[in-house]
Amino acid sequence: MNRTAFLIIIAVCALCRPLTAQDKTQIIAHRGYWQSRGAAQNSIAALENADKISAYGSEFDVHLTADDVLVVHHDETVEGVHIQTSPYAAVKDFVLANGEKIPALREYLEAARRTKIHLIFELKPHATPERNREAARLSVELLKEKKLMHRTDFITFNADAGKELIRLAPEIDVYYLNGDLSPEELKAQGFAGLDYHYDVMRKHPEWFGAAKALGLGINVWTVNDTTRMREMTEAGADFITTDIPHDALIFISSQHR
């Protein structure tokens, strides 16, 4: 679908919802503000730097090791070591690009307590339903212990993990990432919103209006250029996840002058 056709459909969808003063789209730093000085993806420095620029949220990825330690890292493996099938001792000393060791979730949340930023907690899919449920249970327990439930959202590609998070923590918003469920299906399963790649939303522009009508939140990932940001904000995205949060904040502010 070309941009003109996309915007025509969005304009029609917009007529279906009230023309009220819309809050500006919020910016989420993808794996933290990792392109900043002294940071790396999913590092504590990236979390802290996202907070310093006043991004709405900082996204991070979490795996459960074989001996039930939650670890903050995107990829399933670190230098050939598979996180989910290895003990924590096998991964804890690996060093990120900025010199930090891979953080355990406990360390990461301790650092988060010193910030004001919203936490966008991506629970990675695990090998079995049982491990998905255990990862969800331990994640919720740790957030409760650190008293961070009130400023955390969960996101996940795994619908079963998402439903378990909804069951365990009904007070937390859980968003679905995979892009294969309609807003109506997400609402029926108890999700708070959709968190889809911008290509999915461009193929289904009607989902913006449908999600709004159902009271679902809309996050779009990973948007790294202003043309796409403009499309997504005009379409009604509540949140944009990006690798360039500083530039995105400047762009969003310029749209609301």
C-alpha positions as CSV (number, residue, x, y, z in Angstrom):
1,M,0.0,0.0,0.0
2,N,1.4,3.4,-0.9
3,R,1.5,6.3,1.5
4,T,-1.3,8.2,-0.2
5,A,-3.7,5.3,0.0
6,F,-2.7,4.6,3.6
7,L,-3.4,8.2,4.7
8,I,-6.8,8.2,2.9
9,I,-7.9,5.1,4.8
10,I,-6.6,6.7,8.1
11,A,-8.5,9.8,7.4
12,V,-11.7,7.8,6.9
13,C,-11.0,5.9,10.2
14,A,-10.5,9.1,12.0
15,L,-14.0,10.2,11.2
16,C,-15.2,7.3,13.3
17,R,-13.7,8.6,16.5
18,P,-14.2,11.9,18.4
19,L,-12.1,14.9,17.3
20,T,-10.7,15.7,20.7
21,A,-7.3,17.2,21.5
22,Q,-5.1,14.1,21.3
23,D,-2.1,13.8,23.6
24,K,1.1,13.7,21.7
25,T,2.6,10.3,20.8
26,Q,4.9,9.0,23.5
27,I,8.4,7.8,22.7
28,I,9.9,4.5,23.9
29,A,13.6,3.9,23.7
30,H,14.2,0.5,22.1
31,R,16.5,-1.5,24.3
32,G,17.2,1.8,26.1
33,Y,18.9,4.9,24.7
34,W,21.8,2.6,23.6
35,Q,23.2,5.0,20.9
36,S,24.1,7.5,23.6
37,R,27.7,7.9,25.0
38,G,28.7,5.1,27.3
39,A,25.7,2.8,26.6
40,A,25.0,-0.5,24.9
41,Q,21.8,-2.3,24.1
42,N,19.9,-3.5,27.2
43,S,22.5,-2.0,29.5
44,I,21.8,-0.1,32.7
45,A,23.5,2.9,31.2
46,A,21.0,2.8,28.2
47,L,18.1,2.7,30.7
48,E,19.5,5.7,32.7
49,N,20.2,7.7,29.6
50,A,16.7,7.2,28.3
51,D,15.5,8.5,31.6
52,K,17.8,11.6,31.3
53,I,16.3,12.6,28.0
54,S,12.7,12.2,29.4
55,A,11.6,9.4,27.1
56,Y,8.3,8.0,28.2
57,G,9.6,4.5,28.4
58,S,12.6,2.2,28.0
59,E,12.1,-1.2,26.5
60,F,14.2,-4.2,27.5
61,D,14.3,-7.9,26.9
62,V,14.2,-10.7,29.5
63,H,15.1,-14.4,29.4
64,L,15.0,-17.0,32.2
65,T,18.1,-19.1,32.7
66,A,18.0,-22.9,33.3
67,D,18.4,-22.3,37.0
68,D,15.6,-19.7,37.1
69,V,17.5,-16.4,37.1
70,L,16.0,-13.6,34.9
71,V,18.5,-11.9,32.7
72,V,18.3,-8.8,30.6
73,H,19.5,-9.5,27.0
74,H,17.9,-9.5,23.5
75,D,19.4,-12.5,21.8
76,E,18.9,-16.0,22.9
77,T,22.7,-16.7,22.9
78,V,25.7,-14.9,24.1
79,E,29.0,-15.9,22.4
80,G,27.5,-19.3,21.6
81,V,26.0,-19.8,25.1
82,H,22.2,-20.4,25.0
83,I,20.8,-18.3,27.9
84,Q,17.6,-20.3,28.5
85,T,19.3,-23.7,28.6
86,S,22.3,-22.6,30.6
87,P,22.9,-21.7,34.3
88,Y,23.3,-18.1,35.2
89,A,26.9,-18.7,36.1
90,A,27.6,-19.4,32.4
91,V,26.4,-16.0,31.2
92,K,26.8,-13.6,34.1
93,D,30.4,-12.5,33.3
94,F,29.8,-11.8,29.6
95,V,30.5,-8.1,28.9
96,L,28.4,-5.7,26.8
97,A,29.8,-3.3,24.3
98,N,30.1,-0.5,26.9
99,G,31.9,-2.7,29.4
100,E,29.0,-3.5,31.6
101,K,28.3,-7.1,32.5
102,I,25.0,-8.5,31.2
103,P,22.6,-7.4,34.0
104,A,20.4,-9.8,35.9
105,L,16.9,-8.4,36.0
106,R,17.2,-7.9,39.8
107,E,20.2,-5.5,39.1
108,Y,18.4,-3.8,36.3
109,L,15.3,-3.1,38.4
110,E,17.4,-1.8,41.2
111,A,18.8,0.8,38.8
112,A,15.2,1.5,37.5
113,R,14.1,2.4,41.0
114,R,16.5,5.4,40.8
115,T,14.7,6.6,37.6
116,K,11.3,7.9,36.8
117,I,11.0,6.2,33.4
118,H,8.2,3.8,32.5
119,L,9.5,0.2,32.0
120,I,8.5,-1.7,28.9
121,F,9.3,-5.3,29.9
122,E,9.5,-7.7,26.9
123,L,9.3,-11.3,28.2
124,K,11.0,-13.4,25.5
125,P,9.3,-16.6,24.4
126,H,10.6,-19.8,26.1
127,A,10.7,-23.4,24.9
128,T,7.6,-24.7,26.6
129,P,4.4,-23.4,28.1
130,E,5.7,-24.4,31.5
131,R,8.8,-22.3,31.1
132,N,6.7,-19.4,29.8
133,R,4.5,-19.6,32.9
134,E,7.5,-19.8,35.2
135,A,9.2,-16.8,33.6
136,A,6.0,-14.9,33.9
137,R,5.6,-15.8,37.6
138,L,9.1,-14.9,38.5
139,S,8.9,-11.6,36.6
140,V,5.8,-10.5,38.4
141,E,7.2,-11.5,41.8
142,L,10.4,-9.5,41.2
143,L,8.5,-6.4,40.0
144,K,6.3,-6.6,43.2
145,E,9.4,-7.0,45.4
146,K,10.9,-3.9,43.8
147,K,7.7,-2.0,43.9
148,L,7.7,-1.2,40.2
149,M,4.4,-2.7,39.1
150,H,2.8,0.8,38.8
151,R,5.2,1.9,36.1
152,T,5.7,-1.3,34.1
153,D,4.0,-2.6,30.9
154,F,4.6,-6.1,29.6
155,I,5.0,-6.9,25.9
156,T,5.5,-10.3,24.4
157,F,5.4,-12.2,21.1
158,N,4.0,-15.3,22.8
159,A,0.2,-15.2,23.3
160,D,0.2,-17.9,26.0
161,A,2.9,-16.0,28.0
162,G,0.8,-12.8,27.5
163,K,-2.3,-14.5,28.9
164,E,-0.4,-15.8,31.9
165,L,0.9,-12.3,32.6
166,I,-2.7,-11.0,32.4
167,R,-3.8,-13.6,34.8
168,L,-0.9,-13.0,37.3
169,A,-0.9,-9.2,37.1
170,P,-4.3,-7.8,36.0
171,E,-3.2,-4.4,37.1
172,I,-0.4,-4.2,34.5
173,D,-1.1,-3.5,30.8
174,V,0.1,-6.4,28.6
175,Y,0.6,-5.7,24.9
176,Y,1.0,-8.3,22.1
177,L,3.8,-8.0,19.6
178,N,3.4,-10.7,17.0
179,G,1.0,-8.9,14.6
180,D,-1.3,-11.8,13.8
181,L,-4.3,-10.9,16.0
182,S,-6.9,-8.3,15.3
183,P,-7.9,-5.7,17.9
184,E,-11.1,-7.6,18.5
185,E,-9.2,-10.8,19.2
186,L,-6.8,-9.0,21.5
187,K,-9.6,-7.4,23.4
188,A,-11.3,-10.8,23.8
189,Q,-8.1,-12.3,25.3
190,G,-7.6,-9.5,27.8
191,F,-4.7,-7.6,26.2
192,A,-4.4,-3.9,26.9
193,G,-3.2,-3.1,23.4
194,L,-1.3,-4.0,20.3
195,D,2.4,-3.4,19.8
196,Y,3.0,-4.1,16.1
197,H,5.7,-3.5,13.6
198,Y,4.9,-0.5,11.4
199,D,4.6,-2.7,8.3
200,V,1.8,-4.6,10.0
201,M,-0.1,-1.4,10.7
202,R,0.4,-0.1,7.2
203,K,-1.2,-3.3,5.9
204,H,-4.1,-3.0,8.3
205,P,-4.7,0.8,8.7
206,E,-8.3,0.0,9.8
207,W,-6.8,-1.5,13.1
208,F,-6.0,2.0,14.3
209,G,-9.7,3.0,14.4
210,A,-10.7,-0.4,15.6
211,A,-8.2,-0.4,18.5
212,K,-9.3,3.1,19.5
213,A,-13.0,2.1,19.5
214,L,-12.2,-0.9,21.8
215,G,-10.1,1.2,24.2
216,L,-6.9,-0.5,23.3
217,G,-3.5,1.2,23.3
218,I,-1.4,1.3,20.1
219,N,2.4,1.0,20.1
220,V,4.4,0.8,16.8
221,W,7.9,-0.6,16.5
222,T,10.7,0.0,15.5
223,V,10.3,3.4,13.8
224,N,13.6,5.0,12.9
225,D,12.8,7.7,10.3
226,T,10.6,10.8,10.5
227,T,8.5,9.9,7.4
228,R,7.3,6.7,9.2
229,M,6.9,8.6,12.5
230,R,4.7,11.1,10.8
231,E,2.5,8.4,9.3
232,M,2.2,6.5,12.5
233,T,1.4,9.6,14.6
234,E,-1.1,10.9,12.1
235,A,-2.7,7.5,12.1
236,G,-3.2,7.6,15.9
237,A,-0.3,5.7,17.5
238,D,-0.2,6.3,21.2
239,F,3.5,5.1,21.4
240,I,6.4,4.8,19.0
241,T,9.3,2.5,19.9
242,T,12.6,3.7,18.3
243,D,16.3,3.3,18.3
244,I,16.7,7.1,18.0
245,P,14.6,8.4,21.0
246,H,16.4,11.7,21.3
247,D,15.7,12.6,17.7
248,A,12.2,11.2,17.9
249,L,11.4,13.4,20.9
250,I,12.5,16.5,19.0
251,F,10.4,15.5,16.0
252,I,7.3,14.8,18.1
253,S,7.7,18.1,19.9
254,S,8.0,19.9,16.5
255,Q,4.7,18.4,15.4
256,H,2.8,19.9,18.4
257,R,4.0,23.5,18.2
